[in-house]
Amino acid sequence: MPNVGRWPKFIRAIRDGQRVLVTDGQVILKPGTKSGKAFARKVYLYVADVENVEADDSSLRFRVKATR
């Protein structure tokens, strides 16, 4: 994942900015995609300050410090 598509740009922005947008949504079926699923975002909830950003081939992890 860290070296695929848009992920390097997103991961770098999270590491540099130390913030993420927390959203709410649902997983929907999307035939024809690699996983067969997609995420339908419903609403943006808040901005969270993060630290300890880590990414590997299958996941992105970070610790939430505080919300705004």
PyMOL Python script that loads the backbone (N, CA, C, O; Angstrom):
from pymol import cmd

cmd.read_pdbstr("""\
ATOM      1  N   MET A   1       0.798  -1.200   0.000  1.00  0.00           N
ATOM      2  CA  MET A   1       0.000   0.000   0.000  1.00  0.00           C
ATOM      3  C   MET A   1       0.847   1.273   0.000  1.00  0.00           C
ATOM      4  O   MET A   1       0.508   2.188  -0.750  1.00  0.00           O
ATOM      5  N   PRO A   2       1.927   1.403   0.786  1.00  0.00           N
ATOM      6  CA  PRO A   2       2.668   2.660   0.823  1.00  0.00           C
ATOM      7  C   PRO A   2       3.241   3.096  -0.520  1.00  0.00           C
ATOM      8  O   PRO A   2       3.473   4.288  -0.720  1.00  0.00           O
ATOM      9  N   ASN A   3       3.472   2.183  -1.433  1.00  0.00           N
ATOM     10  CA  ASN A   3       4.064   2.552  -2.715  1.00  0.00           C
ATOM     11  C   ASN A   3       3.097   2.385  -3.876  1.00  0.00           C
ATOM     12  O   ASN A   3       3.525   2.233  -5.020  1.00  0.00           O
ATOM     13  N   VAL A   4       1.802   2.412  -3.596  1.00  0.00           N
ATOM     14  CA  VAL A   4       0.804   2.163  -4.632  1.00  0.00           C
ATOM     15  C   VAL A   4      -0.089   3.386  -4.817  1.00  0.00           C
ATOM     16  O   VAL A   4      -0.574   3.962  -3.844  1.00  0.00           O
ATOM     17  N   GLY A   5      -0.303   3.778  -6.075  1.00  0.00           N
ATOM     18  CA  GLY A   5      -1.254   4.837  -6.415  1.00  0.00           C
ATOM     19  C   GLY A   5      -1.047   6.124  -5.640  1.00  0.00           C
ATOM     20  O   GLY A   5       0.060   6.662  -5.593  1.00  0.00           O
ATOM     21  N   ARG A   6      -2.125   6.616  -5.030  1.00  0.00           N
ATOM     22  CA  ARG A   6      -2.100   7.891  -4.298  1.00  0.00           C
ATOM     23  C   ARG A   6      -1.587   7.750  -2.871  1.00  0.00           C
ATOM     24  O   ARG A   6      -1.340   8.755  -2.205  1.00  0.00           O
ATOM     25  N   TRP A   7      -1.421   6.512  -2.388  1.00  0.00           N
ATOM     26  CA  TRP A   7      -1.057   6.305  -0.983  1.00  0.00           C
ATOM     27  C   TRP A   7       0.236   6.992  -0.545  1.00  0.00           C
ATOM     28  O   TRP A   7       0.255   7.552   0.551  1.00  0.00           O
ATOM     29  N   PRO A   8       1.316   6.989  -1.328  1.00  0.00           N
ATOM     30  CA  PRO A   8       2.531   7.670  -0.851  1.00  0.00           C
ATOM     31  C   PRO A   8       2.293   9.142  -0.540  1.00  0.00           C
ATOM     32  O   PRO A   8       2.801   9.660   0.454  1.00  0.00           O
ATOM     33  N   LYS A   9       1.519   9.819  -1.392  1.00  0.00           N
ATOM     34  CA  LYS A   9       1.206  11.236  -1.172  1.00  0.00           C
ATOM     35  C   LYS A   9       0.378  11.415   0.104  1.00  0.00           C
ATOM     36  O   LYS A   9       0.655  12.315   0.896  1.00  0.00           O
ATOM     37  N   PHE A  10      -0.631  10.572   0.309  1.00  0.00           N
ATOM     38  CA  PHE A  10      -1.478  10.662   1.500  1.00  0.00           C
ATOM     39  C   PHE A  10      -0.685  10.386   2.774  1.00  0.00           C
ATOM     40  O   PHE A  10      -0.810  11.119   3.755  1.00  0.00           O
ATOM     41  N   ILE A  11       0.119   9.346   2.762  1.00  0.00           N
ATOM     42  CA  ILE A  11       0.905   8.978   3.949  1.00  0.00           C
ATOM     43  C   ILE A  11       1.894  10.084   4.294  1.00  0.00           C
ATOM     44  O   ILE A  11       2.057  10.433   5.463  1.00  0.00           O
ATOM     45  N   ARG A  12       2.555  10.637   3.276  1.00  0.00           N
ATOM     46  CA  ARG A  12       3.509  11.733   3.500  1.00  0.00           C
ATOM     47  C   ARG A  12       2.790  12.948   4.105  1.00  0.00           C
ATOM     48  O   ARG A  12       3.316  13.586   5.017  1.00  0.00           O
ATOM     49  N   ALA A  13       1.597  13.266   3.603  1.00  0.00           N
ATOM     50  CA  ALA A  13       0.836  14.407   4.124  1.00  0.00           C
ATOM     51  C   ALA A  13       0.432  14.182   5.577  1.00  0.00           C
ATOM     52  O   ALA A  13       0.471  15.114   6.380  1.00  0.00           O
ATOM     53  N   ILE A  14       0.046  12.963   5.922  1.00  0.00           N
ATOM     54  CA  ILE A  14      -0.317  12.666   7.320  1.00  0.00           C
ATOM     55  C   ILE A  14       0.907  12.773   8.214  1.00  0.00           C
ATOM     56  O   ILE A  14       0.833  13.351   9.298  1.00  0.00           O
ATOM     57  N   ARG A  15       2.035  12.222   7.772  1.00  0.00           N
ATOM     58  CA  ARG A  15       3.270  12.307   8.580  1.00  0.00           C
ATOM     59  C   ARG A  15       3.722  13.753   8.757  1.00  0.00           C
ATOM     60  O   ARG A  15       4.095  14.158   9.858  1.00  0.00           O
ATOM     61  N   ASP A  16       3.688  14.531   7.679  1.00  0.00           N
ATOM     62  CA  ASP A  16       4.161  15.916   7.737  1.00  0.00           C
ATOM     63  C   ASP A  16       3.203  16.817   8.504  1.00  0.00           C
ATOM     64  O   ASP A  16       3.643  17.641   9.307  1.00  0.00           O
ATOM     65  N   GLY A  17       1.911  16.676   8.273  1.00  0.00           N
ATOM     66  CA  GLY A  17       0.924  17.557   8.888  1.00  0.00           C
ATOM     67  C   GLY A  17       0.440  17.103  10.246  1.00  0.00           C
ATOM     68  O   GLY A  17      -0.088  17.901  11.021  1.00  0.00           O
ATOM     69  N   GLN A  18       0.617  15.807  10.544  1.00  0.00           N
ATOM     70  CA  GLN A  18       0.204  15.236  11.823  1.00  0.00           C
ATOM     71  C   GLN A  18      -1.286  15.446  12.109  1.00  0.00           C
ATOM     72  O   GLN A  18      -1.690  15.585  13.264  1.00  0.00           O
ATOM     73  N   ARG A  19      -2.113  15.467  11.025  1.00  0.00           N
ATOM     74  CA  ARG A  19      -3.559  15.607  11.187  1.00  0.00           C
ATOM     75  C   ARG A  19      -4.287  14.735  10.175  1.00  0.00           C
ATOM     76  O   ARG A  19      -3.784  14.475   9.082  1.00  0.00           O
ATOM     77  N   VAL A  20      -5.480  14.288  10.555  1.00  0.00           N
ATOM     78  CA  VAL A  20      -6.346  13.529   9.652  1.00  0.00           C
ATOM     79  C   VAL A  20      -7.777  14.031   9.786  1.00  0.00           C
ATOM     80  O   VAL A  20      -8.155  14.584  10.819  1.00  0.00           O
ATOM     81  N   LEU A  21      -8.564  13.837   8.745  1.00  0.00           N
ATOM     82  CA  LEU A  21     -10.002  14.092   8.799  1.00  0.00           C
ATOM     83  C   LEU A  21     -10.680  12.785   9.168  1.00  0.00           C
ATOM     84  O   LEU A  21     -10.463  11.767   8.511  1.00  0.00           O
ATOM     85  N   VAL A  22     -11.488  12.803  10.196  1.00  0.00           N
ATOM     86  CA  VAL A  22     -12.242  11.614  10.609  1.00  0.00           C
ATOM     87  C   VAL A  22     -13.613  11.695   9.950  1.00  0.00           C
ATOM     88  O   VAL A  22     -14.303  12.711  10.035  1.00  0.00           O
ATOM     89  N   THR A  23     -13.992  10.599   9.288  1.00  0.00           N
ATOM     90  CA  THR A  23     -15.248  10.578   8.552  1.00  0.00           C
ATOM     91  C   THR A  23     -16.130   9.429   9.015  1.00  0.00           C
ATOM     92  O   THR A  23     -15.693   8.547   9.755  1.00  0.00           O
ATOM     93  N   ASP A  24     -17.367   9.456   8.569  1.00  0.00           N
ATOM     94  CA  ASP A  24     -18.289   8.349   8.785  1.00  0.00           C
ATOM     95  C   ASP A  24     -18.790   7.919   7.415  1.00  0.00           C
ATOM     96  O   ASP A  24     -18.991   8.751   6.531  1.00  0.00           O
ATOM     97  N   GLY A  25     -18.985   6.646   7.247  1.00  0.00           N
ATOM     98  CA  GLY A  25     -19.458   6.137   5.976  1.00  0.00           C
ATOM     99  C   GLY A  25     -19.744   4.657   6.092  1.00  0.00           C
ATOM    100  O   GLY A  25     -19.840   4.107   7.189  1.00  0.00           O
ATOM    101  N   GLN A  26     -19.878   4.019   4.933  1.00  0.00           N
ATOM    102  CA  GLN A  26     -20.149   2.593   4.954  1.00  0.00           C
ATOM    103  C   GLN A  26     -19.440   1.909   3.793  1.00  0.00           C
ATOM    104  O   GLN A  26     -19.186   2.528   2.759  1.00  0.00           O
ATOM    105  N   VAL A  27     -19.125   0.641   3.966  1.00  0.00           N
ATOM    106  CA  VAL A  27     -18.541  -0.164   2.911  1.00  0.00           C
ATOM    107  C   VAL A  27     -19.672  -0.637   2.007  1.00  0.00           C
ATOM    108  O   VAL A  27     -20.687  -1.153   2.477  1.00  0.00           O
ATOM    109  N   ILE A  28     -19.482  -0.454   0.702  1.00  0.00           N
ATOM    110  CA  ILE A  28     -20.486  -0.898  -0.262  1.00  0.00           C
ATOM    111  C   ILE A  28     -19.842  -1.879  -1.237  1.00  0.00           C
ATOM    112  O   ILE A  28     -18.626  -1.861  -1.429  1.00  0.00           O
ATOM    113  N   LEU A  29     -20.642  -2.720  -1.841  1.00  0.00           N
ATOM    114  CA  LEU A  29     -20.150  -3.644  -2.855  1.00  0.00           C
ATOM    115  C   LEU A  29     -19.881  -2.871  -4.134  1.00  0.00           C
ATOM    116  O   LEU A  29     -20.701  -2.055  -4.555  1.00  0.00           O
ATOM    117  N   LYS A  30     -18.730  -3.126  -4.755  1.00  0.00           N
ATOM    118  CA  LYS A  30     -18.370  -2.459  -5.995  1.00  0.00           C
ATOM    119  C   LYS A  30     -17.669  -3.457  -6.909  1.00  0.00           C
ATOM    120  O   LYS A  30     -16.441  -3.495  -6.977  1.00  0.00           O
ATOM    121  N   PRO A  31     -18.458  -4.260  -7.607  1.00  0.00           N
ATOM    122  CA  PRO A  31     -17.869  -5.244  -8.522  1.00  0.00           C
ATOM    123  C   PRO A  31     -16.945  -4.565  -9.533  1.00  0.00           C
ATOM    124  O   PRO A  31     -17.177  -3.426  -9.937  1.00  0.00           O
ATOM    125  N   GLY A  32     -15.922  -5.267  -9.923  1.00  0.00           N
ATOM    126  CA  GLY A  32     -14.985  -4.721 -10.896  1.00  0.00           C
ATOM    127  C   GLY A  32     -13.776  -4.060 -10.268  1.00  0.00           C
ATOM    128  O   GLY A  32     -12.808  -3.760 -10.966  1.00  0.00           O
ATOM    129  N   THR A  33     -13.809  -3.822  -8.953  1.00  0.00           N
ATOM    130  CA  THR A  33     -12.638  -3.292  -8.266  1.00  0.00           C
ATOM    131  C   THR A  33     -11.828  -4.458  -7.709  1.00  0.00           C
ATOM    132  O   THR A  33     -12.332  -5.576  -7.601  1.00  0.00           O
ATOM    133  N   LYS A  34     -10.594  -4.197  -7.364  1.00  0.00           N
ATOM    134  CA  LYS A  34      -9.712  -5.251  -6.858  1.00  0.00           C
ATOM    135  C   LYS A  34     -10.314  -5.986  -5.657  1.00  0.00           C
ATOM    136  O   LYS A  34     -10.270  -7.215  -5.598  1.00  0.00           O
ATOM    137  N   SER A  35     -10.868  -5.249  -4.714  1.00  0.00           N
ATOM    138  CA  SER A  35     -11.435  -5.865  -3.510  1.00  0.00           C
ATOM    139  C   SER A  35     -12.918  -6.207  -3.659  1.00  0.00           C
ATOM    140  O   SER A  35     -13.462  -6.987  -2.877  1.00  0.00           O
ATOM    141  N   GLY A  36     -13.569  -5.620  -4.668  1.00  0.00           N
ATOM    142  CA  GLY A  36     -15.005  -5.818  -4.815  1.00  0.00           C
ATOM    143  C   GLY A  36     -15.822  -4.940  -3.891  1.00  0.00           C
ATOM    144  O   GLY A  36     -17.041  -5.078  -3.788  1.00  0.00           O
ATOM    145  N   LYS A  37     -15.118  -4.021  -3.210  1.00  0.00           N
ATOM    146  CA  LYS A  37     -15.781  -3.146  -2.247  1.00  0.00           C
ATOM    147  C   LYS A  37     -15.273  -1.713  -2.417  1.00  0.00           C
ATOM    148  O   LYS A  37     -14.227  -1.478  -3.022  1.00  0.00           O
ATOM    149  N   ALA A  38     -16.030  -0.769  -1.876  1.00  0.00           N
ATOM    150  CA  ALA A  38     -15.631   0.633  -1.849  1.00  0.00           C
ATOM    151  C   ALA A  38     -16.173   1.254  -0.568  1.00  0.00           C
ATOM    152  O   ALA A  38     -17.005   0.659   0.117  1.00  0.00           O
ATOM    153  N   PHE A  39     -15.696   2.449  -0.253  1.00  0.00           N
ATOM    154  CA  PHE A  39     -16.155   3.154   0.939  1.00  0.00           C
ATOM    155  C   PHE A  39     -16.965   4.358   0.499  1.00  0.00           C
ATOM    156  O   PHE A  39     -16.455   5.213  -0.225  1.00  0.00           O
ATOM    157  N   ALA A  40     -18.210   4.440   0.922  1.00  0.00           N
ATOM    158  CA  ALA A  40     -19.073   5.578   0.619  1.00  0.00           C
ATOM    159  C   ALA A  40     -19.085   6.509   1.830  1.00  0.00           C
ATOM    160  O   ALA A  40     -19.695   6.206   2.855  1.00  0.00           O
ATOM    161  N   ARG A  41     -18.405   7.643   1.693  1.00  0.00           N
ATOM    162  CA  ARG A  41     -18.326   8.613   2.794  1.00  0.00           C
ATOM    163  C   ARG A  41     -19.658   9.335   2.933  1.00  0.00           C
ATOM    164  O   ARG A  41     -20.231   9.790   1.944  1.00  0.00           O
ATOM    165  N   LYS A  42     -20.149   9.436   4.168  1.00  0.00           N
ATOM    166  CA  LYS A  42     -21.405  10.142   4.428  1.00  0.00           C
ATOM    167  C   LYS A  42     -21.156  11.551   4.943  1.00  0.00           C
ATOM    168  O   LYS A  42     -21.812  12.497   4.510  1.00  0.00           O
ATOM    169  N   VAL A  43     -20.196  11.697   5.880  1.00  0.00           N
ATOM    170  CA  VAL A  43     -20.003  12.999   6.514  1.00  0.00           C
ATOM    171  C   VAL A  43     -18.592  13.095   7.101  1.00  0.00           C
ATOM    172  O   VAL A  43     -18.013  12.096   7.530  1.00  0.00           O
ATOM    173  N   TYR A  44     -18.055  14.311   7.110  1.00  0.00           N
ATOM    174  CA  TYR A  44     -16.802  14.588   7.815  1.00  0.00           C
ATOM    175  C   TYR A  44     -17.164  14.920   9.254  1.00  0.00           C
ATOM    176  O   TYR A  44     -18.063  15.727   9.492  1.00  0.00           O
ATOM    177  N   LEU A  45     -16.476  14.309  10.220  1.00  0.00           N
ATOM    178  CA  LEU A  45     -16.813  14.499  11.627  1.00  0.00           C
ATOM    179  C   LEU A  45     -15.934  15.530  12.322  1.00  0.00           C
ATOM    180  O   LEU A  45     -16.445  16.457  12.951  1.00  0.00           O
ATOM    181  N   TYR A  46     -14.622  15.378  12.215  1.00  0.00           N
ATOM    182  CA  TYR A  46     -13.713  16.318  12.875  1.00  0.00           C
ATOM    183  C   TYR A  46     -12.289  16.106  12.383  1.00  0.00           C
ATOM    184  O   TYR A  46     -11.994  15.142  11.678  1.00  0.00           O
ATOM    185  N   VAL A  47     -11.409  17.035  12.772  1.00  0.00           N
ATOM    186  CA  VAL A  47      -9.978  16.942  12.488  1.00  0.00           C
ATOM    187  C   VAL A  47      -9.304  16.398  13.732  1.00  0.00           C
ATOM    188  O   VAL A  47      -9.548  16.890  14.833  1.00  0.00           O
ATOM    189  N   ALA A  48      -8.455  15.385  13.573  1.00  0.00           N
ATOM    190  CA  ALA A  48      -7.750  14.802  14.712  1.00  0.00           C
ATOM    191  C   ALA A  48      -6.245  14.993  14.535  1.00  0.00           C
ATOM    192  O   ALA A  48      -5.709  14.801  13.444  1.00  0.00           O
ATOM    193  N   ASP A  49      -5.577  15.369  15.607  1.00  0.00           N
ATOM    194  CA  ASP A  49      -4.115  15.412  15.633  1.00  0.00           C
ATOM    195  C   ASP A  49      -3.618  13.995  15.864  1.00  0.00           C
ATOM    196  O   ASP A  49      -4.151  13.277  16.710  1.00  0.00           O
ATOM    197  N   VAL A  50      -2.586  13.585  15.108  1.00  0.00           N
ATOM    198  CA  VAL A  50      -2.086  12.218  15.200  1.00  0.00           C
ATOM    199  C   VAL A  50      -0.573  12.194  15.373  1.00  0.00           C
ATOM    200  O   VAL A  50       0.120  13.181  15.124  1.00  0.00           O
ATOM    201  N   GLU A  51      -0.082  11.032  15.809  1.00  0.00           N
ATOM    202  CA  GLU A  51       1.350  10.798  15.926  1.00  0.00           C
ATOM    203  C   GLU A  51       1.619   9.324  15.668  1.00  0.00           C
ATOM    204  O   GLU A  51       0.683   8.539  15.514  1.00  0.00           O
ATOM    205  N   ASN A  52       2.885   8.944  15.621  1.00  0.00           N
ATOM    206  CA  ASN A  52       3.283   7.549  15.393  1.00  0.00           C
ATOM    207  C   ASN A  52       2.655   6.980  14.125  1.00  0.00           C
ATOM    208  O   ASN A  52       2.076   5.894  14.146  1.00  0.00           O
ATOM    209  N   VAL A  53       2.771   7.709  13.032  1.00  0.00           N
ATOM    210  CA  VAL A  53       2.202   7.276  11.756  1.00  0.00           C
ATOM    211  C   VAL A  53       3.071   6.161  11.176  1.00  0.00           C
ATOM    212  O   VAL A  53       4.277   6.334  11.002  1.00  0.00           O
ATOM    213  N   GLU A  54       2.456   5.023  10.880  1.00  0.00           N
ATOM    214  CA  GLU A  54       3.158   3.876  10.310  1.00  0.00           C
ATOM    215  C   GLU A  54       2.333   3.311   9.167  1.00  0.00           C
ATOM    216  O   GLU A  54       1.103   3.308   9.220  1.00  0.00           O
ATOM    217  N   ALA A  55       3.013   2.833   8.136  1.00  0.00           N
ATOM    218  CA  ALA A  55       2.329   2.197   7.016  1.00  0.00           C
ATOM    219  C   ALA A  55       3.143   0.996   6.563  1.00  0.00           C
ATOM    220  O   ALA A  55       4.373   1.032   6.565  1.00  0.00           O
ATOM    221  N   ASP A  56       2.450  -0.069   6.173  1.00  0.00           N
ATOM    222  CA  ASP A  56       3.115  -1.232   5.598  1.00  0.00           C
ATOM    223  C   ASP A  56       2.324  -1.667   4.372  1.00  0.00           C
ATOM    224  O   ASP A  56       1.498  -0.903   3.872  1.00  0.00           O
ATOM    225  N   ASP A  57       2.557  -2.865   3.887  1.00  0.00           N
ATOM    226  CA  ASP A  57       1.924  -3.313   2.649  1.00  0.00           C
ATOM    227  C   ASP A  57       0.412  -3.453   2.730  1.00  0.00           C
ATOM    228  O   ASP A  57      -0.251  -3.502   1.693  1.00  0.00           O
ATOM    229  N   SER A  58      -0.152  -3.519   3.932  1.00  0.00           N
ATOM    230  CA  SER A  58      -1.597  -3.750   4.013  1.00  0.00           C
ATOM    231  C   SER A  58      -2.344  -2.821   4.966  1.00  0.00           C
ATOM    232  O   SER A  58      -3.562  -2.936   5.097  1.00  0.00           O
ATOM    233  N   SER A  59      -1.639  -1.898   5.638  1.00  0.00           N
ATOM    234  CA  SER A  59      -2.362  -1.062   6.591  1.00  0.00           C
ATOM    235  C   SER A  59      -1.684   0.291   6.819  1.00  0.00           C
ATOM    236  O   SER A  59      -0.503   0.484   6.530  1.00  0.00           O
ATOM    237  N   LEU A  60      -2.476   1.204   7.342  1.00  0.00           N
ATOM    238  CA  LEU A  60      -2.019   2.526   7.765  1.00  0.00           C
ATOM    239  C   LEU A  60      -2.448   2.677   9.213  1.00  0.00           C
ATOM    240  O   LEU A  60      -3.620   2.484   9.538  1.00  0.00           O
ATOM    241  N   ARG A  61      -1.507   3.023  10.090  1.00  0.00           N
ATOM    242  CA  ARG A  61      -1.811   3.136  11.520  1.00  0.00           C
ATOM    243  C   ARG A  61      -1.268   4.456  12.060  1.00  0.00           C
ATOM    244  O   ARG A  61      -0.252   4.970  11.592  1.00  0.00           O
ATOM    245  N   PHE A  62      -1.965   4.983  13.046  1.00  0.00           N
ATOM    246  CA  PHE A  62      -1.500   6.174  13.760  1.00  0.00           C
ATOM    247  C   PHE A  62      -2.234   6.257  15.073  1.00  0.00           C
ATOM    248  O   PHE A  62      -3.271   5.619  15.259  1.00  0.00           O
ATOM    249  N   ARG A  63      -1.694   7.046  15.987  1.00  0.00           N
ATOM    250  CA  ARG A  63      -2.329   7.247  17.293  1.00  0.00           C
ATOM    251  C   ARG A  63      -2.960   8.629  17.307  1.00  0.00           C
ATOM    252  O   ARG A  63      -2.310   9.612  16.951  1.00  0.00           O
ATOM    253  N   VAL A  64      -4.221   8.714  17.713  1.00  0.00           N
ATOM    254  CA  VAL A  64      -4.927  10.000  17.802  1.00  0.00           C
ATOM    255  C   VAL A  64      -4.525  10.673  19.104  1.00  0.00           C
ATOM    256  O   VAL A  64      -4.661  10.089  20.179  1.00  0.00           O
ATOM    257  N   LYS A  65      -4.023  11.918  19.008  1.00  0.00           N
ATOM    258  CA  LYS A  65      -3.619  12.680  20.187  1.00  0.00           C
ATOM    259  C   LYS A  65      -4.779  13.481  20.770  1.00  0.00           C
ATOM    260  O   LYS A  65      -5.013  13.466  21.979  1.00  0.00           O
ATOM    261  N   ALA A  66      -5.503  14.183  19.893  1.00  0.00           N
ATOM    262  CA  ALA A  66      -6.585  15.052  20.370  1.00  0.00           C
ATOM    263  C   ALA A  66      -7.498  15.371  19.194  1.00  0.00           C
ATOM    264  O   ALA A  66      -7.130  15.166  18.038  1.00  0.00           O
ATOM    265  N   THR A  67      -8.677  15.870  19.495  1.00  0.00           N
ATOM    266  CA  THR A  67      -9.591  16.307  18.443  1.00  0.00           C
ATOM    267  C   THR A  67      -9.724  17.812  18.489  1.00  0.00           C
ATOM    268  O   THR A  67      -9.434  18.433  19.512  1.00  0.00           O
ATOM    269  N   ARG A  68     -10.149  18.389  17.421  1.00  0.00           N
ATOM    270  CA  ARG A  68     -10.316  19.850  17.330  1.00  0.00           C
ATOM    271  C   ARG A  68     -11.782  20.185  17.321  1.00  0.00           C
ATOM    272  O   ARG A  68     -12.146  21.358  17.250  1.00  0.00           O
TER     273      ARG A  68
END
""", "prot")
cmd.dss("prot")
cmd.show_as("cartoon", "prot")
cmd.util.cbc("prot")
cmd.orient("prot")
